[in-house]
């Protein structure tokens, strides 16, 4: 894999994480976020931590994806996606058959993370 390929993969992944955090914090209606969180079993302070902590964590992962290149970062991202996916699978299983595929999109993201993990030793 060329250094340009890896840079493009990192940029696209960072954009996903950063955009998710920005949309969550500033664009998506908070009431709707709290409704989804309540359906997933998150209430009160725990919902606040999940909403704001999750958005900030997503943005931090985006920044780190652009600036840090370590295998642990790709593994951490995969772990977080697995955690999100498990919660959604248990509490909001209808998202598996949503026409926009919000959970199914995790599969190509895992493939991207695997490629970044495998090619971590290359210099970009």
CORZICOR-V999503 format. One line per field, one symbol per residue. phi: phi as a letter, one per 40 degrees, with the letter a starting at -180 (. if undefined). burial: # if it has 16 or more other ideal C-beta (glycine too) atoms within 10 Angstrom, else .. A space follows every 50 residues. Layout:
phi = ???
burial = ???
//
This chain:
phi = .cdccccccccccccdcccccccccbbcddccccccccccgbbfcccccc cccccccdccccccccbbbadccccccccccccdcccccccbccccbccc gccdccccccccccccccbccccb
burial = .....#..##..##.###.##..##.......##.##..#.#....#..# #..##..##.##.###..#...##..##..#...#..#...#..#..... ..#..#..#..##..##.#.....
//
